[in-house]
């Protein structure tokens, strides 16, 4: 865009001396000339050309321009003196010297050559219909966006700047922001020389997201570093609302392997509150002074982008990651900013840089923090950032002035956080905010610093007081909590390479989708038991028949709750299917292509009745443990329509999401004829056995399953022993009764003989068999018996996985030695 800039191959060589370059002239090899952010923008323009997702046009003020004008002004020696003996732990000293450094750079950049170059480039962006286009003026450091340091939020950017004079002023302020207090501290902590890092400025056409939407996208899960998803957040208005933590954004996950295979379905989505939106300044207001507007309820209750738009963004993100990874020679997870122009305009990628927090975690190390809160009071709850736990006294921070009283080791509690607070945040035990989602500033900083954070609590600043002792826990998936008092916790670290290799497959029992991405890091053979009823109770909460027939719900309160649960554009039936599919899909995606055995619902009638709307659909039984449960329900008129919703959700997981690694399992199937009826019902709902179809297992948990295992083997593709129910029914012990719990023992000779016969029967019929109870984890002798019998797999909870692997390896070694 500079009139003097040469074209062709010589353009890159001339970048070191040119003041302005078009974004079309730069790429990844030009970081030294225009900084990481701007080099990425140029690369993106070429990469995304022809896609539905593109990038805005613009130009770069080069690092050479920054160095040249500072040299002409004799600024280097004056800057050097400021940093020779700087103590970054002295907040007052950092503030004073940072202010002086910014003034030196700001004065030096009032250079007529720089002014003329920027003016020419800006005029080149104009059109007859838009002679003074609005632009974003964004900083781009030459050490920025490196794999070891993101520099996120360290320098200033300005939005909705218009007019030659205003653009030049914003560029000067951007260049001076190389010496913000936070950037000075950040560089010192990461070992960068203050005077060797230069600043470039990207000037981009502003995407009109006031009436549109914006957000960020990561090519991994930010909390667990699970690499096989694209994680997208979005909200109405400008993206600063998400970055500043002012809104709770919508969230979307897209599974990369099935997307690459041609399936176009969002894996999982969560509706954010999106209570406010940030929009451009009023006419005549100072550049960068954004306005906050309330979002109408109808917009809060719908997603800010469609599923199709989320998939377009995911496709662009995958392409960007692939491109950067090929350039680097290894996988490079990416962090992207995006925006949509207007209510239904095009999607733009505004920035792409390597992700620098989750991706730095060591591979092959599985770490679990365990906290048993007991009866401790939950003072605040929100979104968890990381899986950490920390305790300390509360420090409520309303403004930056309150940080003067902050003491290292305190829990920083605020409505939102600011980049200026970094010196205090790096000394915090944990961070808690009222607002924000998992990609807001507080979350990004906490993740990079490796400290737990709970964001979007709504009212933590009101409920917590200075000096109050609390424990901040992010140890339970996506749900973060702040407990009263200092609670003890433990940390378990496992190097997966240290575990022995076993012939017997060791699988996991898993029911919480929130924990699936973390558990997938274990070297398990798959999931031997994914319980649908847990997903229904914890993720959905509505009785399946109430979702199928909301008009038949007997309670007014339940009807209102179901109406509030199902968004205005979805019926309760559709909402139930979608949420169940997303819950099952998250587990299946986490372990893809490893097998995931999904057990059809096995609530008891009293448990079903406790779900929203369930009371009017369930009979009252004296002994629900032996009553209307499992396979008996699926074709019965009292539940057949609810079972149809389960089947539709599972068919969606396979056929729409492409997660064909799921297998189905029928629980508590009392008789062979009952099993045949269930298989017919599954087939009628699109879940048919056979070539290209779904494998269907049956639980081996009733003595009749063992006695007639040859007949059951003619119907089902495999077996899974349910040791809890099998023990209950062999010994005649109600496992829900505390009074006879002393008689419940899986090691009883009768139970052991049933286990042995079950394995022998499955092997006789050429059917795989596993066990999905905790008995092998609790009793090594049971694990040894099953291994000797030739069981194919043993499935246990993630916490029991290491010791179970060791017990199985020992049993296999003993067998080999005989």
matplotlib code that plots the C-alpha trace (Angstrom):
import matplotlib.pyplot as plt

x = [0.0, 3.0, 3.7, 7.4, 7.1, 8.5, 6.5, 7.2, 10.1, 11.8, 8.8, 9.7, 13.4, 12.2, 10.0, 12.9, 13.0, 9.4, 7.0, 3.8, 2.9, -0.4, -1.7, -1.6, 2.2, 3.0, 2.9, 4.4, 8.0, 7.6, 7.2, 10.4, 9.0, 5.4, 5.0, 3.3, -0.3, 0.0, 2.1, -0.7, -3.3, -1.5, -1.1, -4.8, -5.8, -4.1, -5.2, -8.9, -9.4, -12.5, -14.0, -17.2, -15.0, -12.5, -10.4, -10.7, -8.4, -5.9, -2.2, 0.7, 2.9, 6.2, 8.6, 11.2, 9.0, 9.0, 12.8, 13.5, 11.5, 12.9, 16.4, 15.7, 14.4, 17.4, 15.1, 17.0, 19.4, 16.7, 14.7, 17.7, 18.3, 14.7, 15.1, 18.7, 17.9, 14.1, 12.5, 9.3, 8.1, 8.0, 4.6, 5.1, 8.5, 7.1, 4.2, 6.5, 9.1, 6.4, 4.7, 8.0, 8.8, 5.3, 5.8, 9.2, 7.8, 4.6, 6.7, 9.1, 6.4, 5.1, 7.1, 6.0, 7.2, 5.3, 2.2, 2.3, 2.8, -0.2, -2.4, -1.6, -2.4, -5.6, -6.8, -6.2, -8.9, -11.5, -14.3, -16.7, -19.5, -17.2, -14.5, -13.6, -13.8, -13.9, -10.8, -9.4, -5.9, -4.2, -0.7, 1.6, 4.9, 7.8, 8.0, 4.3, 2.3, 5.3, 4.7, 6.3, 4.6, 1.3, 1.6, -2.2, -3.7, -0.3, -0.5, -3.3, -5.7, -8.4, -11.7, -13.9, -11.3, -12.2, -10.4, -6.7, -5.9, -7.6, -6.0, -2.5, -3.2, -4.3, -1.2, 1.0, -0.8, -0.4, 3.3, 3.7, 1.8, 4.8, 5.6, 2.4, 3.1, 1.6, 3.8, 7.0, 6.3, 5.3, 8.5, 10.7, 9.0, 9.4, 13.1, 12.6, 14.9, 12.6, 14.6, 14.9, 11.1, 9.6, 6.0, 4.1, 0.6, -2.2, -4.8, -7.8, -11.2, -13.6, -16.1, -19.5, -20.3, -22.6, -25.7, -23.7, -21.7, -18.0, -15.9, -12.9, -12.1, -9.5, -8.4, -8.3, -10.2, -8.8, -9.3, -7.9, -5.8, -7.8, -6.7, -9.5, -12.1, -12.6, -13.9, -15.8, -17.3, -19.4, -21.7, -23.6, -21.7, -18.0, -15.6, -14.2, -17.3, -16.0, -12.4, -13.2, -15.4, -18.5, -20.7, -21.2, -20.8, -22.4, -20.1, -19.8, -17.6, -16.9, -15.2, -12.3, -12.0, -15.6, -15.6, -12.7, -14.7, -17.5, -19.9, -21.4, -22.8, -22.0, -20.8, -22.1, -23.3, -24.1, -26.3, -24.6, -26.4, -25.2, -26.9, -25.1, -23.3, -20.5, -21.0, -19.1, -18.6, -21.2, -20.3, -17.8, -16.7, -13.1, -11.7, -12.0, -14.6, -17.2, -20.8, -22.6, -26.2, -28.6, -29.5, -33.3, -34.5, -35.4, -31.7, -30.3, -32.4, -31.0, -27.5, -25.6, -24.6, -26.2, -24.9, -23.9, -21.9, -20.2, -19.2, -17.9, -15.7, -14.6, -13.6, -11.6, -9.9, -9.0, -7.5, -5.5, -4.2, -3.2, -1.5, 0.5, 1.4, 2.7, 4.8, 6.2, 6.7, 4.7, 1.1, 0.4, -2.9, -4.4, -6.3, -8.4, -10.7, -13.7, -16.7, -19.8, -20.8, -24.4, -27.3, -26.6, -23.4, -20.2, -17.9, -14.4, -11.3, -9.7, -6.6, -4.9, -2.0, -0.6, -2.4, 0.2, -1.4, -3.1, -0.9, 2.2, 1.1, 3.3, 2.0, 1.6, 1.0, -2.5, -3.1, -6.2, -6.9, -9.3, -11.4, -14.0, -16.0, -18.2, -20.8, -18.9, -21.0, -20.8, -20.5, -20.4, -20.4, -19.6, -17.5, -14.3, -11.0, -8.5, -8.7, -6.9, -7.8, -6.5, -7.3, -6.7, -8.2, -10.5, -9.5, -12.4, -11.1, -13.5, -11.0, -7.3, -6.8, -7.8, -4.8, -2.5, -3.8, -3.5, -1.3, 0.3, -1.6, -5.0, -8.0, -8.7, -12.4, -13.8, -16.6, -14.1, -10.4, -8.2, -4.8, -3.5, -4.0, -1.4, 1.2, -1.3, -3.0, 0.3, 0.5, -3.1, -3.9, -7.0, -9.3, -13.1, -15.2, -18.9, -18.9, -17.2, -16.8, -13.9, -12.3, -12.4, -9.3, -9.4, -9.7, -6.9, -4.5, -5.4, -4.8, -1.4, -0.4, -1.6, -3.9, -7.6, -10.3, -14.1, -15.7, -19.3, -20.5, -22.9, -22.5, -19.2, -18.2, -21.4, -21.3, -17.6, -15.8, -12.2, -10.3, -12.8, -11.1, -12.3, -11.3, -11.7, -12.2, -12.2, -11.8, -15.3, -15.3, -16.9, -18.5, -16.4, -17.2, -16.0, -16.4, -16.3, -13.1, -9.8, -10.5, -7.8, -7.2, -4.8, -3.0, -2.3, 0.0, 0.4, 2.9, 1.0, 4.2, 4.9, 1.8, 2.3, 0.8, -1.9, -3.5, -6.9, -8.4, -8.9, -11.7, -13.5, -16.9, -17.9, -21.2, -20.2, -19.6, -17.8, -15.0, -14.7, -12.0, -9.8, -10.4, -9.5, -5.9, -5.7, -4.5, -7.8, -9.1, -12.3, -15.4, -17.0, -20.0, -21.5, -24.7, -27.5, -29.5, -26.7, -26.6, -30.4, -30.4, -27.3, -27.4, -31.1, -33.1, -36.4, -38.3, -38.2, -42.0, -42.5, -40.4, -42.4, -45.8, -45.5, -49.3, -49.6, -47.4, -49.6, -47.7, -48.1, -44.6, -43.1, -44.9, -43.4, -39.9, -40.1, -41.2, -38.2, -35.8, -36.8, -35.9, -38.6, -37.4, -37.3, -40.0, -39.3, -39.0, -36.4, -34.5, -34.3, -33.0, -30.4, -29.1, -28.9, -27.1, -24.7, -24.0, -23.4, -21.5, -19.1, -18.0, -17.9, -15.9, -13.4, -12.5, -13.0, -12.2, -12.0, -15.3, -17.8, -20.5, -23.6, -26.0, -29.7, -31.4, -31.7, -33.4, -35.6, -39.2, -38.5, -35.4, -37.4, -40.2, -37.8, -37.0, -38.9, -42.4, -41.8, -44.2, -47.3, -45.6, -44.2, -46.0, -45.3, -43.4, -42.6, -39.2, -38.1, -34.8, -36.7, -39.5, -40.2, -36.6, -34.2, -35.4, -38.9, -39.6, -38.6, -41.5, -44.1, -46.8, -45.8, -42.4, -42.2, -42.4, -39.6, -37.5, -38.1, -36.4, -33.4, -33.2, -33.4, -30.6, -28.4, -29.2, -28.2, -24.9, -24.1, -25.7, -25.4, -22.4, -20.5, -19.5, -19.9, -17.7, -20.7, -22.1, -25.4, -26.0, -29.4, -29.6, -31.6, -32.9, -34.7, -35.7, -34.7, -38.1, -37.7, -34.3, -35.8, -38.5, -36.0, -33.8, -36.9, -37.7, -34.2, -34.3, -37.6, -36.0, -33.1, -30.6, -30.3, -27.7, -25.7, -23.2, -22.8, -25.2, -24.8, -23.5, -25.8, -24.6, -26.6, -25.8, -25.1, -26.4, -29.3, -28.7, -30.9, -28.5, -25.8, -28.0, -29.3, -26.2, -26.2, -29.6, -28.8, -25.6, -27.8, -29.3, -26.6, -23.2, -21.5, -21.9, -20.9, -21.2, -22.9, -21.3, -23.5, -26.8, -25.4, -24.2, -27.5, -29.5, -27.2, -27.1, -30.6, -29.3, -31.1, -28.0, -30.0, -30.6, -28.1, -29.4, -28.2, -25.1, -22.9, -24.1, -23.2, -19.8, -18.7, -16.1, -18.7, -18.0, -21.5, -20.9, -17.4, -18.8, -21.4, -18.6, -16.6, -19.7, -20.5, -17.1, -17.0, -20.4, -19.5, -16.2, -18.0, -20.3, -17.5, -18.9, -16.8, -17.4, -16.3, -17.2, -18.2, -18.4, -15.8, -15.3, -12.0, -10.7, -11.7, -10.6, -7.4, -8.5, -11.6, -9.4, -7.1, -10.1, -11.5, -8.1, -7.6, -11.1, -10.2, -12.4, -11.9, -12.2, -12.5, -14.1, -13.6, -13.9, -11.0, -9.7, -9.4, -7.7, -4.0, -4.3, -6.6, -4.0, -1.3, -3.5, -4.4, -0.7, 0.3, -2.4, -1.4, 2.2, 1.3, -0.6, 2.3, 4.6, 2.5]
y = [0.0, 2.3, 3.9, 3.2, -0.4, -2.7, -5.6, -9.3, -11.1, -7.8, -6.7, -8.9, -7.8, -4.1, -4.6, -3.7, -0.2, 0.5, 2.3, 0.7, -2.6, -3.9, -7.0, -8.7, -8.2, -10.0, -13.5, -15.8, -15.1, -11.4, -11.5, -9.4, -6.8, -6.5, -8.6, -11.9, -10.7, -8.8, -11.5, -13.9, -11.6, -11.5, -15.3, -15.7, -13.5, -15.9, -19.1, -18.2, -16.6, -18.1, -19.4, -18.2, -17.0, -14.3, -11.5, -7.7, -5.7, -3.2, -2.3, -2.6, 0.1, -1.8, -2.4, -0.6, 2.6, 2.3, 1.9, 4.6, 7.3, 6.5, 6.6, 10.0, 11.3, 10.0, 8.0, 4.8, 6.0, 7.7, 4.4, 2.3, 4.3, 3.6, -0.2, -0.7, -1.3, -1.7, -3.8, -5.3, -6.1, -2.4, -1.5, 2.3, 2.2, 0.2, 2.7, 5.8, 4.4, 3.0, 6.4, 8.0, 5.4, 5.8, 9.6, 9.2, 6.9, 9.0, 12.2, 10.4, 9.1, 12.5, 12.2, 13.8, 10.9, 8.4, 10.6, 10.9, 7.1, 6.2, 8.9, 7.5, 4.0, 5.0, 6.9, 3.8, 2.0, 4.6, 4.2, 6.8, 5.5, 5.4, 8.1, 7.8, 4.1, 2.9, 0.9, -1.2, -0.1, -3.1, -3.5, -6.3, -7.0, -8.6, -11.1, -11.6, -14.8, -17.1, -20.6, -19.7, -16.3, -14.9, -11.3, -11.4, -8.1, -6.5, -3.7, -1.3, -1.6, 0.9, 0.1, 2.2, 4.8, 7.0, 9.9, 10.5, 12.4, 10.0, 7.0, 8.6, 9.4, 5.8, 4.4, 6.6, 5.5, 1.8, 2.2, 3.9, 1.0, -1.2, 0.2, -0.4, -1.5, -4.9, -5.4, -4.3, -6.9, -9.6, -9.1, -9.2, -12.5, -14.1, -13.0, -10.5, -7.5, -4.3, -2.5, -5.5, -6.0, -3.6, -2.8, -2.9, -1.7, -3.4, -1.1, -3.2, -2.3, -2.5, -5.3, -3.9, -6.3, -3.9, -5.7, -8.9, -11.2, -11.9, -14.2, -16.5, -20.0, -22.4, -25.6, -27.5, -27.6, -24.9, -26.6, -30.1, -29.5, -32.2, -31.6, -33.1, -30.3, -26.7, -24.7, -21.6, -18.8, -16.0, -13.1, -10.3, -7.1, -6.5, -9.1, -6.9, -7.9, -11.5, -10.5, -8.2, -10.8, -8.6, -11.4, -15.1, -16.2, -19.0, -22.1, -24.6, -27.7, -29.2, -32.6, -32.4, -36.0, -36.4, -32.9, -34.0, -37.1, -35.0, -34.9, -31.4, -31.3, -29.3, -31.7, -29.7, -26.2, -24.2, -21.1, -18.1, -15.3, -12.6, -9.9, -7.0, -6.1, -3.7, -1.4, 1.4, 4.8, 7.5, 10.0, 12.5, 10.3, 9.4, 6.6, 3.2, 4.3, 1.6, 1.6, -1.2, -1.9, -4.4, -7.4, -8.1, -11.3, -12.8, -12.5, -13.7, -16.9, -17.7, -18.5, -15.6, -17.7, -20.6, -24.2, -23.7, -20.6, -22.4, -25.1, -22.5, -21.1, -24.5, -25.4, -22.2, -22.8, -26.4, -25.0, -22.4, -25.0, -27.4, -24.6, -23.3, -26.8, -27.6, -24.4, -25.2, -28.9, -29.9, -29.5, -25.8, -25.3, -21.9, -19.1, -17.1, -14.0, -13.8, -11.4, -11.4, -8.2, -7.3, -9.6, -12.0, -10.7, -12.5, -14.0, -12.7, -14.0, -10.9, -12.6, -15.9, -16.9, -20.0, -21.0, -20.7, -22.1, -25.5, -26.7, -26.3, -29.0, -32.0, -34.9, -38.3, -36.9, -37.4, -35.2, -35.3, -33.0, -34.5, -32.5, -33.9, -30.8, -32.8, -30.5, -27.3, -24.4, -23.4, -19.6, -19.0, -21.2, -20.6, -21.9, -23.7, -22.7, -25.6, -28.4, -26.8, -26.2, -23.4, -21.8, -18.4, -15.3, -13.2, -9.8, -8.1, -5.7, -3.1, -0.9, -0.9, 1.3, -1.6, -3.6, -1.6, -3.6, -7.0, -9.5, -12.5, -15.7, -14.0, -15.0, -12.2, -11.6, -9.0, -8.3, -8.6, -8.2, -5.9, -6.4, -3.7, -6.1, -8.7, -7.9, -8.7, -11.6, -13.5, -13.6, -14.6, -18.1, -18.1, -15.7, -15.5, -13.1, -12.2, -12.0, -13.7, -17.0, -19.4, -17.2, -13.9, -12.0, -13.6, -17.1, -16.5, -15.2, -17.8, -20.6, -19.1, -18.6, -22.1, -21.0, -22.0, -19.5, -19.6, -17.1, -16.0, -16.5, -13.7, -12.4, -13.4, -9.8, -9.5, -12.9, -12.9, -10.5, -9.4, -11.7, -14.6, -18.0, -19.9, -22.8, -22.4, -25.7, -26.5, -30.2, -31.3, -30.7, -27.5, -26.6, -24.4, -23.7, -21.5, -23.2, -21.7, -22.3, -24.0, -27.5, -30.2, -31.7, -34.1, -34.1, -37.3, -37.4, -40.3, -40.8, -43.0, -44.4, -46.0, -48.2, -51.8, -53.1, -55.7, -58.3, -57.7, -54.4, -51.9, -49.5, -46.7, -46.2, -42.7, -40.8, -37.1, -35.5, -32.6, -35.0, -36.9, -34.8, -35.1, -38.8, -39.4, -38.7, -42.1, -45.0, -46.8, -49.1, -47.1, -46.6, -49.9, -48.1, -44.8, -44.4, -42.6, -42.1, -40.1, -37.8, -37.4, -36.6, -34.3, -32.6, -32.6, -33.1, -33.7, -37.0, -38.5, -39.0, -35.4, -34.2, -36.5, -35.4, -32.1, -31.8, -34.7, -33.3, -33.1, -30.4, -26.7, -26.0, -28.8, -27.6, -24.1, -25.6, -27.6, -24.6, -22.6, -25.4, -25.8, -22.7, -20.8, -22.3, -25.9, -28.2, -30.1, -33.3, -31.7, -30.2, -33.6, -35.3, -32.7, -32.5, -36.3, -36.6, -33.9, -35.6, -39.0, -37.4, -35.6, -38.9, -40.7, -37.9, -37.8, -41.4, -41.6, -44.0, -46.2, -48.0, -46.4, -48.7, -46.7, -48.3, -47.5, -45.9, -47.9, -45.6, -47.2, -45.8, -43.8, -42.2, -41.5, -39.9, -37.4, -35.9, -32.8, -33.8, -37.4, -38.0, -38.4, -41.0, -43.5, -46.1, -46.3, -49.6, -51.2, -52.5, -50.5, -52.3, -55.4, -53.6, -51.6, -51.0, -51.7, -53.6, -54.1, -50.4, -49.9, -51.5, -50.9, -48.4, -46.5, -45.7, -46.6, -42.9, -41.9, -44.8, -43.5, -40.2, -42.1, -43.9, -40.8, -39.2, -42.2, -42.4, -38.7, -39.4, -42.1, -40.8, -37.0, -36.6, -39.5, -41.1, -44.6, -45.8, -46.1, -49.5, -49.9, -52.0, -53.3, -53.4, -55.7, -57.9, -60.6, -63.0, -63.9, -62.8, -59.5, -59.0, -59.9, -57.2, -54.6, -55.3, -55.1, -51.7, -50.4, -51.5, -49.7, -46.5, -46.8, -48.6, -51.9, -54.6, -56.2, -55.0, -51.2, -51.1, -50.8, -53.5, -54.2, -55.7, -57.0, -56.7, -60.0, -59.1, -61.5, -65.2, -66.0, -64.2, -66.6, -69.7, -68.9, -67.3, -69.5, -68.2, -64.6, -64.9, -65.7, -62.2, -59.9, -59.0, -59.1, -59.1, -56.9, -58.2, -55.9, -57.1, -55.1, -56.4, -59.9, -60.0, -58.7, -61.3, -64.3, -63.5, -62.1, -58.9, -55.6, -53.4, -50.3, -51.5, -50.4, -53.0, -56.0, -54.3, -56.6, -59.6, -57.9, -59.4, -59.9, -62.4, -64.9, -68.3, -68.3, -64.9, -65.9, -69.1, -67.0, -64.7, -67.7, -69.3, -66.0, -65.6, -69.2, -69.0, -65.9, -67.4, -70.6, -68.6, -66.4, -63.2, -60.6, -60.1, -57.5, -56.4, -52.8, -52.9, -51.8, -55.3, -55.9, -52.5, -53.1, -56.8, -57.9, -61.5, -60.9, -59.2, -62.3, -64.7, -62.8, -62.7, -66.5, -67.0, -65.1, -62.0, -59.6, -56.3, -54.7, -51.3, -49.1, -45.5, -43.2, -42.9, -46.7, -47.1, -47.1, -49.7, -51.9, -51.9, -52.9, -55.7, -57.1, -57.0, -58.9, -61.5, -62.0, -62.3, -65.0, -66.9, -66.8, -68.1, -71.2]
z = [0.0, 0.3, -3.0, -2.6, -1.6, -4.3, -5.6, -6.0, -4.1, -3.3, -1.2, 1.8, 1.7, 1.7, 4.7, 7.1, 5.7, 4.7, 7.1, 5.8, 4.1, 2.9, 4.7, 1.3, 1.3, 4.6, 5.9, 8.6, 7.5, 8.3, 12.1, 12.5, 10.2, 11.4, 14.6, 15.1, 15.0, 11.7, 10.1, 10.9, 9.5, 6.2, 6.2, 7.0, 4.0, 1.6, 3.4, 3.7, 0.3, -1.3, 2.0, 3.7, 6.5, 5.5, 7.0, 6.8, 4.6, 6.0, 6.4, 8.8, 10.3, 10.5, 13.3, 11.1, 11.3, 15.1, 15.3, 12.8, 14.4, 17.9, 16.4, 14.8, 18.1, 20.1, 22.4, 22.9, 25.5, 27.5, 27.4, 28.4, 31.6, 32.7, 32.7, 33.8, 37.5, 37.3, 40.2, 38.7, 42.2, 43.1, 41.6, 42.1, 40.3, 37.4, 37.1, 37.1, 34.7, 32.4, 32.2, 31.3, 28.7, 27.1, 26.9, 25.2, 22.5, 22.0, 21.5, 19.2, 16.9, 16.1, 12.9, 9.6, 7.5, 9.6, 9.5, 5.7, 5.3, 7.5, 5.8, 2.3, 3.4, 5.2, 2.1, 0.1, 2.2, 1.4, -1.1, -2.6, -0.3, 2.7, 2.5, 6.1, 7.0, 10.6, 11.5, 14.3, 15.3, 17.0, 18.4, 17.2, 18.9, 17.2, 20.1, 20.2, 19.6, 20.1, 21.4, 24.7, 25.3, 24.0, 25.1, 25.1, 26.4, 27.1, 24.6, 23.6, 20.7, 19.6, 17.9, 15.6, 14.8, 11.8, 10.1, 9.2, 12.3, 14.7, 13.0, 13.3, 17.0, 17.7, 16.0, 18.2, 21.3, 20.2, 19.7, 23.1, 24.7, 24.3, 27.7, 29.6, 33.2, 32.4, 29.3, 31.2, 33.9, 31.4, 29.3, 32.4, 33.6, 30.2, 29.7, 26.8, 26.5, 26.7, 23.9, 21.5, 21.3, 18.7, 18.0, 14.7, 14.3, 12.3, 10.9, 9.8, 8.4, 11.3, 11.2, 12.1, 15.0, 16.9, 15.6, 14.9, 17.1, 17.9, 20.0, 20.0, 18.8, 20.1, 18.3, 21.5, 24.8, 26.9, 30.2, 29.5, 26.4, 24.6, 21.0, 18.9, 19.2, 18.2, 21.1, 20.1, 22.3, 21.1, 22.3, 20.8, 19.9, 20.0, 21.2, 24.0, 26.0, 26.1, 26.6, 29.5, 31.1, 31.0, 29.5, 29.8, 26.2, 24.2, 23.8, 21.0, 20.5, 17.1, 16.8, 14.4, 13.3, 12.3, 10.7, 8.6, 7.7, 6.2, 9.1, 9.8, 13.3, 16.4, 19.1, 22.1, 22.8, 25.9, 26.0, 27.7, 29.5, 27.1, 29.3, 27.7, 24.4, 23.7, 20.8, 19.1, 20.7, 20.2, 17.5, 18.9, 21.8, 22.4, 20.2, 21.9, 24.5, 23.9, 25.1, 26.9, 26.0, 27.6, 25.4, 25.1, 26.6, 23.2, 22.1, 25.4, 25.0, 21.6, 20.3, 18.8, 15.8, 14.1, 14.1, 10.4, 11.3, 14.2, 11.7, 9.2, 12.0, 13.0, 9.4, 9.2, 12.5, 11.5, 8.2, 10.2, 12.6, 9.8, 7.9, 10.9, 12.0, 8.5, 8.6, 12.1, 11.5, 14.5, 15.7, 16.7, 18.5, 17.6, 19.3, 16.9, 17.2, 15.0, 14.3, 12.2, 10.5, 11.2, 12.0, 9.0, 7.4, 6.7, 9.2, 9.6, 11.4, 13.1, 14.6, 14.8, 17.1, 18.8, 21.9, 24.8, 28.0, 27.6, 24.9, 27.1, 29.5, 29.5, 27.5, 29.1, 32.6, 34.0, 37.1, 39.3, 42.2, 44.7, 47.1, 49.4, 50.5, 52.9, 54.4, 53.5, 52.4, 48.7, 48.7, 45.0, 41.8, 38.2, 35.3, 36.2, 34.6, 34.8, 37.3, 40.2, 43.8, 46.0, 49.4, 50.9, 52.3, 50.0, 48.6, 46.9, 44.2, 42.8, 41.0, 40.2, 43.3, 45.6, 44.4, 46.6, 49.6, 47.8, 49.5, 47.7, 48.4, 48.6, 46.4, 44.1, 43.8, 41.3, 39.0, 36.1, 35.7, 33.7, 31.9, 34.2, 37.2, 36.0, 38.7, 41.4, 39.5, 39.2, 43.0, 43.6, 45.0, 42.8, 40.9, 41.2, 39.1, 38.9, 35.1, 32.1, 30.4, 29.9, 27.4, 29.3, 30.5, 33.9, 32.5, 30.0, 32.6, 35.2, 32.7, 31.7, 35.3, 36.2, 39.0, 39.4, 38.6, 38.8, 36.5, 35.9, 39.4, 39.2, 42.8, 44.3, 45.1, 47.1, 48.9, 49.7, 52.1, 52.6, 54.8, 54.6, 54.3, 51.2, 49.0, 45.3, 43.5, 39.7, 40.3, 39.1, 35.3, 34.1, 37.4, 39.7, 43.3, 46.2, 49.5, 53.0, 54.9, 54.1, 52.9, 52.4, 49.0, 47.4, 44.0, 42.2, 39.2, 36.9, 34.1, 31.8, 30.3, 33.7, 33.6, 32.5, 29.3, 29.8, 27.5, 29.2, 28.0, 30.8, 30.1, 32.0, 33.6, 32.8, 33.0, 33.2, 29.8, 31.6, 32.6, 29.4, 27.7, 30.9, 31.3, 27.6, 28.5, 30.3, 28.2, 28.5, 25.8, 25.7, 27.8, 29.1, 30.7, 29.8, 31.8, 30.0, 33.2, 34.7, 31.7, 31.9, 35.6, 35.6, 32.2, 31.4, 34.6, 32.8, 32.6, 29.1, 29.0, 30.2, 27.2, 24.9, 26.3, 28.1, 27.9, 30.3, 33.0, 36.2, 38.1, 37.1, 38.6, 36.5, 33.3, 33.9, 34.5, 31.3, 29.3, 30.7, 30.0, 26.4, 24.5, 22.5, 19.2, 20.4, 21.6, 24.8, 22.7, 20.4, 23.3, 25.1, 22.0, 21.4, 24.9, 25.3, 22.0, 23.0, 26.4, 24.8, 21.9, 24.2, 25.7, 22.4, 20.8, 23.7, 23.1, 19.4, 17.7, 20.8, 21.6, 24.0, 25.3, 26.1, 28.5, 27.9, 30.8, 34.0, 36.5, 39.1, 39.3, 42.4, 40.7, 37.5, 39.5, 41.0, 37.6, 36.6, 35.4, 36.3, 39.2, 37.0, 34.7, 37.3, 39.3, 43.1, 43.9, 47.2, 45.9, 42.8, 42.7, 41.4, 39.7, 36.6, 35.4, 32.5, 29.5, 30.8, 30.3, 26.7, 24.9, 27.7, 27.0, 30.2, 28.7, 25.0, 23.9, 26.3, 25.0, 21.5, 22.5, 23.8, 20.5, 18.4, 20.4, 19.9, 16.2, 16.0, 17.7, 15.1, 11.9, 12.2, 14.4, 12.9, 16.2, 15.1, 17.9, 20.2, 21.1, 22.9, 26.0, 27.3, 31.1, 33.4, 30.6, 32.5, 29.7, 26.2, 24.7, 26.4, 24.8, 21.4, 21.8, 22.8, 19.7, 17.5, 19.1, 18.5, 14.9, 14.4, 15.7, 13.2, 15.5, 13.6, 14.2, 11.3, 8.8, 9.0, 11.9, 15.7, 18.0, 20.9, 24.2, 27.1, 30.8, 32.4, 35.9, 36.5, 37.3, 34.3, 32.0, 33.1, 33.1, 29.5, 28.2, 25.1, 24.2, 24.9, 22.8, 19.8, 20.1, 21.4, 20.2, 23.6, 27.3, 30.2, 33.8, 36.2, 39.4, 41.8, 40.6, 40.1, 43.6, 44.9, 43.1, 43.8, 47.5, 47.8, 49.3, 48.6, 47.7, 48.7, 52.2, 54.9, 57.3, 55.2, 53.7, 55.8, 53.6, 50.3, 49.2, 45.6, 46.9, 48.0, 46.4, 44.8, 43.2, 42.0, 40.4, 38.5, 37.3, 36.1, 34.3, 32.6, 31.1, 30.1, 28.4, 26.5, 25.3, 24.3, 22.0, 20.6, 22.2, 23.9, 27.6, 30.1, 33.6, 34.5, 38.3, 40.8, 42.2, 40.3, 41.4, 45.0, 45.3, 43.4, 43.9, 41.7, 39.1, 39.1, 38.8, 35.8, 34.1, 34.6, 33.2, 30.1, 30.4, 27.5, 29.4, 32.8, 33.2, 36.3, 37.4, 36.3, 39.8, 40.0, 36.7, 37.7, 40.5, 38.3, 35.5, 38.0, 39.5, 36.1, 35.0, 38.1, 37.6, 33.9, 35.0, 37.5, 34.9, 32.5, 35.2, 35.9]

ax = plt.figure().add_subplot(projection="3d")
ax.plot(x, y, z, "-o")
ax.set_aspect("equal")
plt.show()
